[in-house]
C-alpha cells in the first residue's frame, strides 16, 4: 500500500468517526426538538440554551426538523465514506459511481452543509441570540470533515498524477 493510500485511508477513518459522532449528535438534537419539556443537559444559561435554538421557527425547514435533515445527510455521508474505504465497487450499477466521483459528491454535500450550518450559526448568534452547544459541535464536525475530504481528494489526485495507471480512488 502506498503512502498516499495509507494517508487517504486514515483520513477516511477520521471522517467516518467524526460523522458517527455527528449522527449521534443529530439524534440527540432530534430528541430535544420533539421533547415537550426543556432539556436540563443543554441549558447552561440564557445564552447557552439548546431549547431556544432547537424549538425556534428556524429549527424546521418545510416542516421537517433541521436535525432530521442533518441526521439523514450524515448517514448518507457515512455510508458513502464507508463504501469508499472498503472499496465497494458500485460501477456495475452505474459507471459514474467510481470512488473518486463519490468522494467529490461527498465533498459537494459537505460543502453545502458547511454553508447551511453557517446560515444556522448566523441565526443563533444574531437573530435568536442563543447558542446550542450540540449544534455548534455538529457545525465544527462538518467543517473538519470538509477539510478532511479536501485532503483526501488532493492526495488521490496527487497519486493519480504520479501513477496514472494505478489509482485506488479513481
ChimeraX attribute file (.defattr): number of C-alpha atoms within 10 A of each C-alpha:
attribute: neighborCount
match mode: 1-to-1
recipient: residues
	/A:1	6
	/A:2	9
	/A:3	10
	/A:4	17
	/A:5	17
	/A:6	11
	/A:7	15
	/A:8	23
	/A:9	16
	/A:10	15
	/A:11	19
	/A:12	22
	/A:13	16
	/A:14	15
	/A:15	25
	/A:16	21
	/A:17	13
	/A:18	20
	/A:19	25
	/A:20	17
	/A:21	16
	/A:22	25
	/A:23	22
	/A:24	15
	/A:25	19
	/A:26	24
	/A:27	17
	/A:28	14
	/A:29	25
	/A:30	20
	/A:31	15
	/A:32	19
	/A:33	25
	/A:34	11
	/A:35	12
	/A:36	9
	/A:37	9
	/A:38	15
	/A:39	15
	/A:40	10
	/A:41	8
	/A:42	16
	/A:43	17
	/A:44	13
	/A:45	9
	/A:46	11
	/A:47	15
	/A:48	16
	/A:49	22
	/A:50	27
	/A:51	21
	/A:52	21
	/A:53	22
	/A:54	25
	/A:55	17
	/A:56	13
	/A:57	11
	/A:58	15
	/A:59	17
	/A:60	16
	/A:61	11
	/A:62	6
	/A:63	8
	/A:64	10
	/A:65	20
	/A:66	20
	/A:67	25
	/A:68	18
	/A:69	15
	/A:70	21
	/A:71	23
	/A:72	15
	/A:73	17
	/A:74	25
	/A:75	16
	/A:76	15
	/A:77	23
	/A:78	22
	/A:79	13
	/A:80	19
	/A:81	22
	/A:82	16
	/A:83	15
	/A:84	21
	/A:85	18
	/A:86	10
	/A:87	13
	/A:88	12
	/A:89	14
	/A:90	15
	/A:91	11
	/A:92	9
	/A:93	8
	/A:94	9
	/A:95	10
	/A:96	12
	/A:97	16
	/A:98	18
	/A:99	22
	/A:100	19
	/A:101	15
	/A:102	20
	/A:103	23
	/A:104	15
	/A:105	15
	/A:106	21
	/A:107	21
	/A:108	14
	/A:109	16
	/A:110	22
	/A:111	18
	/A:112	14
	/A:113	19
	/A:114	21
	/A:115	14
	/A:116	13
	/A:117	20
	/A:118	14
	/A:119	11
	/A:120	19
	/A:121	19
	/A:122	13
	/A:123	16
	/A:124	23
	/A:125	13
	/A:126	10
	/A:127	11
	/A:128	15
	/A:129	15
	/A:130	20
	/A:131	25
	/A:132	22
	/A:133	16
	/A:134	18
	/A:135	22
	/A:136	15
	/A:137	14
	/A:138	24
	/A:139	21
	/A:140	15
	/A:141	17
	/A:142	24
	/A:143	17
	/A:144	17
	/A:145	24
	/A:146	21
	/A:147	16
	/A:148	20
	/A:149	23
	/A:150	15
	/A:151	16
	/A:152	26
	/A:153	19
	/A:154	14
	/A:155	18
	/A:156	22
	/A:157	18
	/A:158	14
	/A:159	21
	/A:160	16
	/A:161	12
	/A:162	11
	/A:163	10
	/A:164	11
	/A:165	9
	/A:166	11
	/A:167	16
	/A:168	17
	/A:169	22
	/A:170	16
